[in-house]
Amino acid sequence: MKIAIQGIPGSFHHQVAINCFGQDAEIIGFRTFEEVARCVSQVACDFGVLAIENSIAGAILPNYELIDRYNLTIKDEYYLPISHNFMCLKGQSIADITEVRSHPMALLQCKKFFEQYPQIKLIDDIDTASVARRIRDERIKNVGAIASKTAAKIYGLELLAENIQTVKDNFTRFIILQKPVLDLGFIKPNKASIKVTMKNEKGILARLLTVISESELDLSKIQSIPVIDKPWEYAFFIDLQFDDYKVYQAVIEVVKKEFGDVKVFGEYVNRK
């Protein structure tokens, strides 16, 4: 089984892939999220792991668009507790570090910690673990990384500080992507991710939310993005939770009839 991820061994995507598919899965790392989506779309990989939102930093909007553009389906979701750790080449102290590089999300989540070290410059980079690997490979001194403890162990770096994220109860939600398959088998879904491209009518969003509420569905997420070829019109990515699958299906039919086009990205089990 081939699993596509953004990042390298030691990254959070790598941890999720192992947790979901086991040590025997062939995990293929890519530089960008788009390459992950393309790999799954072309069936070069069986599944893809994609971060979609963080409990502190919020949604990763471009990834919603990738799911849509590459016509992918959400098979499942996974919530990973995030522990950010400050690391560098062995033999250095925090006083030796002049800059820290990591993924922008990681830097944002650890910003408060670094306020006590104004001499350290925070610089956006492509990935958490890739910075750790580069520091090891190029023997870079005076530069730190923010990454997982697993990355520190894999790349032989020294931990200067552990769990430096501002909010300790910090989770990232990942989704497991596949080609468009909605064969649920024996699974009884209680969550769905959909996209609604709304008609351009006054008050239509408020009416949609009322329909969802009155049907006793739980709207756990709503995110708007512009419709590229229709200026000032928006599509909405919506996560719905429900106890009765038939009630959910009835609501989908109402939305299709009265509110606009509906695209179901996935029906799966809520893992939160």
C-alpha positions as CSV (number, residue, x, y, z in Angstrom):
1,M,0.0,0.0,0.0
2,K,1.4,3.4,-1.0
3,I,0.6,6.5,1.1
4,A,1.3,10.0,-0.1
5,I,2.3,12.7,2.5
6,Q,3.6,16.2,2.4
7,G,7.0,16.0,4.2
8,I,9.6,13.5,5.2
9,P,10.2,11.0,8.0
10,G,9.7,12.8,11.3
11,S,7.0,15.1,10.0
12,F,3.5,15.1,11.5
13,H,2.1,13.8,8.3
14,H,4.5,10.9,8.5
15,Q,3.3,10.1,12.1
16,V,-0.3,10.1,10.9
17,A,0.5,7.8,8.0
18,I,2.1,5.3,10.3
19,N,-0.6,5.6,12.9
20,C,-3.3,5.0,10.3
21,F,-1.7,2.5,7.9
22,G,1.1,0.8,10.0
23,Q,4.8,0.5,9.7
24,D,4.6,-1.8,6.6
25,A,3.0,0.9,4.4
26,E,5.1,2.5,1.8
27,I,5.1,6.2,2.7
28,I,6.0,8.5,-0.2
29,G,6.9,12.1,0.7
30,F,6.3,15.1,-1.5
31,R,7.3,18.7,-1.2
32,T,3.9,20.3,-1.5
33,F,0.3,19.5,-0.7
34,E,-0.6,19.7,-4.4
35,E,1.8,16.9,-5.3
36,V,0.0,14.7,-2.7
37,A,-3.4,15.5,-4.2
38,R,-2.1,14.8,-7.7
39,C,-0.5,11.5,-6.7
40,V,-3.8,10.3,-5.3
41,S,-5.8,11.6,-8.2
42,Q,-3.6,9.8,-10.7
43,V,-3.8,6.6,-8.6
44,A,0.0,6.5,-8.3
45,C,-0.8,6.2,-4.5
46,D,-3.6,4.4,-2.8
47,F,-4.3,7.1,-0.2
48,G,-3.0,10.6,0.8
49,V,-2.7,12.3,4.2
50,L,-3.5,16.0,4.2
51,A,-3.6,18.4,7.1
52,I,-6.8,20.4,6.9
53,E,-7.1,22.5,10.1
54,N,-5.4,23.2,13.4
55,S,-7.1,24.0,16.7
56,I,-5.0,27.1,17.1
57,A,-4.1,28.4,13.6
58,G,-7.4,27.5,11.9
59,A,-8.2,26.1,8.5
60,I,-5.6,25.5,5.7
61,L,-7.8,27.0,3.0
62,P,-5.7,26.0,-0.1
63,N,-6.2,22.3,0.9
64,Y,-9.9,22.6,0.6
65,E,-9.5,23.8,-2.9
66,L,-7.1,20.9,-3.7
67,I,-9.7,18.3,-2.6
68,D,-12.3,20.0,-4.9
69,R,-10.0,20.5,-7.9
70,Y,-8.6,17.0,-8.0
71,N,-12.0,15.4,-7.3
72,L,-10.9,13.5,-4.3
73,T,-12.9,11.8,-1.6
74,I,-12.4,12.0,2.2
75,K,-12.1,8.4,3.5
76,D,-11.5,9.2,7.1
77,E,-10.1,11.8,9.5
78,Y,-7.4,11.7,12.2
79,Y,-6.8,14.1,15.1
80,L,-3.1,14.3,16.1
81,P,-2.0,16.0,19.3
82,I,0.8,18.4,18.3
83,S,3.9,18.7,20.4
84,H,6.4,21.3,19.1
85,N,10.0,21.0,20.2
86,F,13.0,23.4,19.8
87,M,16.1,21.5,18.5
88,C,19.6,22.2,17.0
89,L,22.9,20.5,16.4
90,K,24.3,18.9,19.6
91,G,26.7,21.0,21.7
92,Q,24.8,24.3,21.4
93,S,22.6,26.2,23.8
94,I,19.7,28.6,23.2
95,A,22.1,31.5,23.5
96,D,23.9,30.2,20.4
97,I,20.8,30.3,18.2
98,T,20.2,33.3,16.0
99,E,17.4,32.0,13.8
100,V,14.7,29.3,13.9
101,R,13.2,27.8,10.7
102,S,10.0,25.8,10.5
103,H,6.7,25.5,8.8
104,P,4.7,28.8,9.2
105,M,2.0,27.0,11.2
106,A,4.6,25.7,13.7
107,L,6.1,29.2,14.0
108,L,2.7,30.7,14.7
109,Q,1.9,28.1,17.3
110,C,5.2,28.8,19.2
111,K,5.4,32.6,18.7
112,K,4.9,33.3,22.4
113,F,7.7,31.1,23.5
114,F,10.2,33.0,21.3
115,E,9.1,36.4,22.6
116,Q,11.5,35.8,25.5
117,Y,14.4,35.4,22.9
118,P,14.2,38.6,20.8
119,Q,17.6,37.8,19.3
120,I,16.2,34.8,17.5
121,K,14.7,35.5,14.1
122,L,11.8,33.3,13.0
123,I,11.9,32.3,9.3
124,D,9.2,30.4,7.4
125,D,10.3,27.1,5.7
126,I,8.6,24.3,3.8
127,D,8.3,21.7,6.6
128,T,9.2,21.0,10.2
129,A,11.2,17.8,9.7
130,S,12.9,18.9,6.6
131,V,14.6,21.8,8.5
132,A,15.8,19.3,11.1
133,R,17.2,17.0,8.4
134,R,19.0,20.0,6.7
135,I,20.6,21.1,9.9
136,R,22.0,17.6,10.4
137,D,23.0,17.0,6.8
138,E,24.7,20.4,6.4
139,R,26.0,20.6,10.0
140,I,24.4,24.1,10.3
141,K,25.2,25.9,13.5
142,N,23.3,28.8,15.2
143,V,20.1,27.7,13.5
144,G,17.3,25.9,15.3
145,A,14.3,23.9,14.1
146,I,10.8,23.4,15.5
147,A,9.7,19.8,14.9
148,S,8.6,16.6,16.6
149,K,10.7,14.6,19.1
150,T,10.6,11.8,16.6
151,A,12.4,14.2,14.1
152,A,15.0,15.0,16.8
153,K,15.7,11.3,17.3
154,I,15.8,10.5,13.6
155,Y,18.2,13.3,12.7
156,G,20.3,13.2,15.9
157,L,19.5,16.7,17.1
158,E,19.6,18.1,20.6
159,L,16.4,19.2,22.3
160,L,16.7,22.7,23.7
161,A,13.1,22.9,24.9
162,E,10.1,20.6,24.7
163,N,6.4,21.3,24.2
164,I,6.9,24.9,23.4
165,Q,3.5,25.4,21.7
166,T,1.5,28.3,23.3
167,V,-1.6,26.1,23.8
168,K,-0.7,22.7,25.1
169,D,-4.1,21.2,24.1
170,N,-3.2,21.6,20.4
171,F,-4.5,19.3,17.7
172,T,-4.3,19.2,14.0
173,R,-7.0,17.5,12.0
174,F,-5.8,15.4,9.1
175,I,-7.9,13.8,6.4
176,I,-7.3,10.6,4.5
177,L,-7.9,11.1,0.8
178,Q,-8.7,8.6,-2.0
179,K,-10.2,8.6,-5.4
180,P,-13.9,9.3,-5.5
181,V,-15.3,6.2,-3.8
182,L,-18.4,6.4,-1.6
183,D,-18.9,2.7,-1.0
184,L,-19.4,2.7,2.7
185,G,-19.5,-1.0,3.2
186,F,-20.2,-1.9,6.8
187,I,-19.2,1.6,8.0
188,K,-22.0,3.7,9.5
189,P,-21.0,7.3,8.9
190,N,-22.0,10.0,11.3
191,K,-20.1,12.9,9.6
192,A,-19.9,14.3,6.1
193,S,-17.9,16.9,4.3
194,I,-19.7,18.7,1.5
195,K,-19.4,21.7,-0.8
196,V,-22.4,23.9,-1.5
197,T,-22.1,26.4,-4.4
198,M,-24.9,28.8,-3.4
199,K,-27.3,30.6,-5.6
200,N,-26.7,34.4,-5.5
201,E,-29.8,35.3,-3.5
202,K,-30.2,37.6,-0.5
203,G,-30.4,35.8,2.8
204,I,-29.8,32.3,1.3
205,L,-27.0,31.4,3.7
206,A,-29.2,32.2,6.7
207,R,-32.0,30.0,5.3
208,L,-29.5,27.1,4.7
209,L,-28.3,27.3,8.3
210,T,-31.9,27.3,9.5
211,V,-32.6,24.1,7.5
212,I,-29.6,22.4,9.0
213,S,-30.4,23.5,12.5
214,E,-34.1,22.5,12.3
215,S,-33.1,19.0,11.0
216,E,-30.9,18.6,14.2
217,L,-27.8,18.2,12.2
218,D,-24.6,19.6,13.8
219,L,-22.8,22.0,11.6
220,S,-19.3,21.5,13.0
221,K,-17.4,23.5,10.3
222,I,-18.2,26.1,7.6
223,Q,-15.6,27.7,5.4
224,S,-16.2,30.0,2.4
225,I,-14.0,30.3,-0.7
226,P,-14.6,32.5,-3.8
227,V,-16.0,30.9,-6.9
228,I,-13.1,31.6,-9.3
229,D,-15.1,32.2,-12.5
230,K,-17.9,34.1,-10.7
231,P,-16.6,37.3,-9.0
232,W,-18.2,38.0,-5.6
233,E,-19.9,34.6,-5.4
234,Y,-18.9,32.0,-2.9
235,A,-18.9,28.2,-2.3
236,F,-19.1,26.8,1.2
237,F,-17.2,23.8,2.6
238,I,-19.3,22.4,5.3
239,D,-18.8,19.6,7.8
240,L,-22.0,18.0,9.2
241,Q,-22.5,15.6,12.1
242,F,-25.6,13.5,12.5
243,D,-27.1,10.5,14.3
244,D,-29.5,9.4,11.6
245,Y,-28.0,8.9,8.1
246,K,-31.4,9.0,6.5
247,V,-32.1,12.5,8.0
248,Y,-28.7,13.7,6.6
249,Q,-29.6,12.3,3.2
250,A,-32.9,14.1,3.2
251,V,-31.2,17.4,4.1
252,I,-28.8,17.0,1.2
253,E,-31.7,16.6,-1.2
254,V,-33.3,19.8,0.1
255,V,-30.1,21.7,-0.3
256,K,-29.7,20.5,-3.8
257,K,-33.3,21.5,-4.7
258,E,-33.5,24.9,-2.9
259,F,-30.0,26.3,-2.4
260,G,-27.5,25.3,-5.1
261,D,-25.1,22.6,-6.3
262,V,-23.9,20.1,-3.8
263,K,-20.7,18.0,-4.0
264,V,-20.1,15.4,-1.3
265,F,-16.5,15.0,-0.5
266,G,-16.9,12.2,2.0
267,E,-19.1,10.4,4.5
268,Y,-17.2,8.8,7.4
269,V,-16.9,8.3,11.1
270,N,-16.3,11.3,13.4
271,R,-13.0,10.7,15.1
272,K,-13.0,13.6,17.5
